[in-house]
Amino acid sequence: MSSIPDLPGRSLADRIEAATTALKIKDLADVLECSPSNLYSRARTGRMGQGVVLRFGGTIRLDPHGTAEWLRQQGLDK
């Protein structure tokens, strides 16, 4: 089950920002229809901007607010 809420009529960034927990890369990849490896690569190399990537040991999670802002900056807020 995805941690990204289904909010009809709201933009993708707004839906992500409404998440109450850190996002899994796979959940964001499913919504963006891209490969998780693409997002893991961006997260590892810092190409997702400040305040997006949360690291817990070897686990990577994404901050919902930072991710929403990153999507808006990339023009992916649809």
Helices and strands as residue ranges (DSSP letters): H 12-17, E 23-24, H 25-32, H 36-45, E 53-56, E 59-62, H 64-74
